[in-house]
Amino acid sequence: MTFGVPPVQPIVFNTTAETLLLETRSLLAKGKRSHDELVATTTPGTATFANTLLPLAQRENARLSERQLIEFYACVYHDERMRKAASEAKNLFARFEAETAQRGDLFSLVAAVRDKQESLNGERQKLLNKVLSESEPTLSVTSEEKTARLTQLDAMLSRIKQEYLETCSQDVCVFFTEDELAGVDQHSIAELERADDGRLRLSFQGMRWWQVLRTATREETRRRIYTSRASMSSGNVGLLEEAIGLREEKALLLGFTHYAEMTMRENMEKSPQKIKIFLDDLLEKMTPLRDAVASSWRQMKRDDLSRSGERDDGKFYEWDRHYYSRKLVEQDCDIDTDTVSIYFELSNTIKRMLKIFEQVFGMRFVHVNDQSTNALPPGYNAETLVWHPDVWLFAVWNDTGDEHEQRAFLGYFYMDLFTRPGKRPGFCDLPVRPGFVDKDGIREVVVIFHELGHGIHDLVGQTEFSRFHGASTAADFNEAPSQMLEQWCWHPSTLKLLSQRYSSPDISDKDGNNEELGNANDQRQLPDDLIEKLIRSRKIKDALKTLAILSVSRFHLAISTTGSRKEAKRLDTTKLFHAITKETLGVDTSQDLCPAQACMAENFTVKGMYIYLITQVYAVDMFASAFQVDPMSREQGLRYRRTVIGKGSSEDEMKMLVEFLGRAPERRAFYKGLGLFDKP
């Protein structure tokens, strides 16, 4: 089926660092002038939603559209000068938003709109409430001295965050001989740079160091990787501990009990105490499983050291965990990763995954390349529309089959799947442009890339205001839609549809349109016995992953609830981190504690890792209630699209969850998936 040329042109990535900064300053200066004009021409007596909050929101739409593109440049663009300029521009935007939130003259107008109690639709009422909640804590500080201190605290925290993250991303390495890398596959070794003395350079940029950590058979090699990575960030210990104290001081100054209470005020769950109860309950339930896993770890390590003749001190350390977790899965489930991998060649798997989501969510992905001439805007070629040759570009259309719904163009979808120098490490979804309805009633098209779950959330969003678009939801809901899409990859029927032996041709025709997937009895697809092993391995992997996230979550909650700067100053984050790691994961601590917490970027990029556990509860509950029986149900997929992800955060997230589930969310499906059961 042909969908034609998209009606909206994609972005051409050809600006310069100088132009980016110039345009950013111009945009923000224009924003300040518009705020000044609004204050000069409007009084609390004349302020209404239409003449005050609506123009503020429409100007915010334009700023956010540019800001997201700039944040994209900072994370993935190939030119270092451009990345630095984008980072500087991000700071300019952050400063502008902070200064705007502290403007009492604007706040008084918004407060006057609230007091008039106009009849507003749900999204507009939520906008009014959000703008008020963002400014009220700051503006409640009336003392000039305290206001000045708040400004100083924000500047100090911004500086610390920047220094901390720069240290985390520095190109530091450790060197090994080939013998020391025993167990690591030859392909990975061949990709390492070789020093003049013949040793191999293992960089801590990207994720190759982690792959070596989980496959190197020598304990000393694993220890050096773990401790060297921590040591490279030793300077971050002081920064983190300083930030903890400053965060607490700011929270107390704004009237909160502690930092966690301040950061959670916009979440669905606003009580740190309830989060602690949840984490404690999860740890209690997982303790028997953790003990069984730890026992297996220790026995495997004893056996390995006995065979190799290496010294055994009877301890099992954190640097051993990834290696023996992998071995545990392979041995317990009889999984050969090489055998599995031939069924999941990357490009073919991606195309088949997109085909599944086309069926479920009523969408159509058309691969845009020089062969798919019907999907290219006039005068363009595929190379000019991406920022790197490795990037795949798709044009995405609405295709629900409903005669009452227009076959609308939803946006462009980018996939940038490979590591390279300068690119942000790890996995993420970055909206390049937000989708929203502009002042003329026209939907601005979203352009996104990376993680498919967040991408679909962004593509189908229909909101009036950019701040509510797509995955811009409460922090403790944001990951749930993406995590739910992961569930499809582990259902027996969809595992079969996703798989195809590498030697088979892919399912893309010359125009980039996907053909129908093969039937579930296709002999080229994953055999049933291997599917059973994969699903069994998934349970073990999920349990191990949950324990790891639980450990960091408990650390984050502990450093966010000290309650005073004096108490925060007494924290030794290195001792605290290793104590929590030992208690949660059942590992031993070495005599010389390394600052492993100081190389974790999430200490500054995520406001509490516990949000990933809470969102997993919601994700598993939604999938179990709607898709477990039939993961290809188009009826349920469209209901989910319209009830949840299509609304972004324009409605209360808990209200959307309850509407979709038909009840309040429960933990039982999450616990059951881990082999646990909730208390009655």
PyMOL commands that set and color helices and strands:
alter all, ss='L'
color gray80, all
select helices_A, chain A and resi 17-41+49-76+80-101+104-116+122-139+144-168+179-181+186-190+208-213+219-231+236-253+259-266+272-308+318-333+337-341+346-361+373-375+382-385+452-460+466-468+480-490+492-498+528-559+565-569+573-585+596-599+602-605+610-626+634-643+645-647+653-661+668-673
alter helices_A, ss='H'
color red, helices_A
select strands_A, chain A and resi 173-176+193-194+200-203+363-367+392-398+409-415+429-433+436-437+443-444+446-450
alter strands_A, ss='S'
color yellow, strands_A
deselect
rebuild
show_as cartoon
